[in-house]
Amino acid sequence: MAFAVYLLAFRRGVKGFRLIVVGIALGALLSSANRWFSVKADVDTALRAAVWGAGSLSAVGRPAVTMAAVVLAGVAVAAPVAQRRMRRLELGDDTAAMLGVPVERTKVMLVVLGVTATAAVTAAVGPIAFVALAAPQIARRLTGQGGSVDLAGSALVGAVLLLGADIAAQHAIPGVLLPTGAVTVCVGGAYLLVLLVGEGRRGP
């Protein structure tokens, strides 16, 4: 799907807004397809799919953790190169090209690394939402780096958020084990709403 989004968004290069819009459109189509398959599936299969779709760390075993760790180790090897190029891309495509960055190849590399890391974790624990959206914003404010993105800091903040959400999911309601994804949606959604309100008050 990631490459389909990239190809559909490509028009003399890939712009961030167009990539986001195409991704949202394809995501909505695939979400509808998933709902259709859930309706057509038998009850047990549909329930297992619903539990996995909520995202939880409670049923993760050693094989899944090992698989994800191996994939993430490979991503971590390429992360420093991606970090340097990404910071130059933040200056704009034209400026980055003048600084010697192969713009489109770098974007493809970033997409591959991001999708690979996300797929490895999602296969192990399910789709746990909002961590990847909230973690970079929190890392920026903790490090005071403004608009730049620090991959290591964002990853560390994301890990702490996920661990905290899992602990909250286990102990928030006595005797009830909540999906970790339900906690991250509530906390992450509220935090991003606060950010949007703050940006709106600052004005253009």
C-alpha positions in Angstrom: 0.0 0.0 0.0 2.8 2.4 0.8 4.3 2.2 -2.7 0.8 2.6 -4.2 0.4 5.8 -2.2 3.8 7.0 -3.2 3.2 6.3 -6.9 -0.3 7.9 -6.9 1.1 11.0 -5.1 4.1 11.3 -7.5 3.8 14.2 -9.9 7.2 15.7 -10.7 8.2 14.7 -7.2 6.2 14.0 -4.0 4.8 16.8 -1.9 3.9 16.2 1.7 0.2 17.4 1.4 -0.5 15.3 -1.7 1.1 12.3 -0.1 -1.1 12.7 3.0 -4.3 13.2 1.1 -3.7 10.1 -1.1 -2.7 8.1 2.0 -6.0 9.1 3.8 -8.0 8.1 0.7 -6.4 4.7 0.2 -6.6 4.1 4.0 -10.3 4.8 4.0 -10.8 2.3 1.1 -8.8 -0.4 2.8 -10.6 0.2 6.1 -13.9 -0.3 4.3 -12.6 -3.5 2.8 -11.5 -4.7 6.2 -15.0 -4.1 7.6 -16.5 -6.0 4.7 -14.3 -9.0 5.4 -15.1 -8.8 9.1 -18.8 -8.9 8.3 -18.4 -11.9 6.0 -16.1 -13.9 8.3 -17.3 -16.3 11.0 -17.8 -15.0 14.5 -14.5 -16.4 16.0 -12.4 -15.0 13.2 -14.1 -11.6 13.4 -13.5 -11.5 17.1 -9.9 -12.4 16.8 -9.5 -9.7 14.1 -11.2 -7.2 16.3 -8.9 -7.9 19.3 -5.8 -7.7 17.1 -7.1 -4.5 15.6 -7.5 -2.9 19.0 -3.7 -3.3 19.6 -2.5 -5.0 22.7 0.8 -6.1 24.3 -0.8 -8.7 26.5 -0.5 -11.7 24.1 2.9 -10.9 22.6 5.3 -13.8 22.8 9.0 -14.2 22.4 8.9 -15.2 18.7 7.0 -12.0 17.8 9.4 -9.9 19.8 12.4 -11.5 18.3 11.1 -11.0 14.7 10.4 -7.3 15.4 13.8 -6.8 17.1 15.7 -8.2 14.1 13.8 -6.0 11.6 14.2 -2.9 13.8 17.9 -3.6 14.2 18.2 -3.4 10.4 16.3 -0.2 10.3 18.4 1.3 13.1 21.6 0.7 10.9 20.2 3.0 8.2 18.6 5.5 10.6 21.7 7.8 11.0 21.9 8.3 7.2 18.2 8.9 7.0 18.4 11.4 9.9 21.0 13.5 8.2 19.2 13.6 4.9 15.8 14.2 6.5 17.1 17.3 8.3 18.3 18.8 5.0 14.9 17.9 3.4 13.3 20.0 6.1 14.9 23.1 4.4 12.9 22.3 1.3 13.5 20.1 -1.7 15.4 22.7 -3.8 17.7 23.6 -0.9 18.3 20.0 -0.1 19.2 19.3 -3.7 21.6 22.2 -3.7 23.3 20.6 -0.6 23.8 17.4 -2.5 20.8 15.3 -1.2 19.2 13.0 -3.8 15.7 14.2 -2.9 13.4 11.5 -4.4 15.7 8.7 -3.5 15.9 10.0 0.0 12.1 10.2 0.2 11.8 6.6 -1.0 14.4 5.5 1.6 12.4 7.2 4.3 9.2 5.6 3.2 10.8 2.2 3.1 12.4 2.6 6.6 9.2 3.9 8.1 6.9 1.3 6.5 9.4 -1.5 7.5 9.6 -0.4 11.1 5.8 0.1 11.4 5.0 -3.2 9.7 7.3 -5.2 12.1 5.8 -3.7 15.2 2.2 -3.9 13.9 2.6 -7.5 13.0 3.7 -8.2 16.6 1.2 -6.2 18.6 -1.4 -4.9 16.3 -2.1 -1.3 15.1 -1.6 0.9 18.2 -2.6 4.4 17.1 -1.3 7.9 17.9 2.1 7.0 19.4 3.9 7.9 16.2 2.0 11.1 15.9 2.4 12.3 19.5 6.0 11.1 20.2 7.8 13.5 17.8 5.8 16.4 19.1 6.7 15.6 22.7 10.3 15.0 21.8 10.6 18.4 20.1 9.4 20.1 23.2 11.6 18.1 25.6 14.7 18.7 23.5 13.9 22.3 22.4 14.8 21.5 18.8 11.9 23.4 17.3 10.9 22.1 13.9 13.6 19.5 13.4 12.9 15.8 14.1 15.2 13.7 16.2 14.7 10.0 15.4 16.4 8.6 18.5 14.5 11.0 20.8 11.2 10.3 19.1 11.7 6.6 19.4 12.6 6.8 23.1 9.5 9.0 23.8 7.4 6.6 21.8 8.7 3.6 23.8 7.9 5.4 27.1 4.4 6.4 25.9 3.7 2.8 24.8 5.0 1.4 28.1 3.0 3.9 30.1 -0.2 3.2 28.1 0.2 -0.6 28.6 0.6 -0.1 32.4 -2.5 2.1 32.4 -4.4 -0.4 30.3 -3.6 -3.1 32.9 -4.4 -1.2 36.0 -6.8 1.7 35.1 -9.9 -0.5 35.7 -9.5 -3.2 38.4 -10.2 -6.6 37.0 -10.5 -5.3 33.4 -7.6 -5.6 30.8 -8.0 -2.8 28.3 -6.4 -2.9 24.9 -3.3 -0.7 24.9 -4.5 0.9 21.7 -7.6 2.2 23.4 -5.4 4.1 25.9 -3.1 5.5 23.3 -6.1 6.8 21.3 -7.5 8.6 24.3 -4.2 10.1 25.5 -2.7 10.8 22.1 -5.9 12.2 20.7 -6.3 14.5 23.6 -2.7 15.7 23.4 -2.9 16.4 19.7 -6.1 18.3 20.2 -4.3 20.5 22.8 -1.6 21.1 20.3 -4.0 22.1 17.6 -5.9 24.5 19.9 -2.5 26.0 20.9 -1.5 26.5 17.3 -4.8 28.0 16.5 -4.5 30.6 19.3 -1.0 31.6 18.1 -2.5 32.5 14.7 -0.8 32.5 11.3 
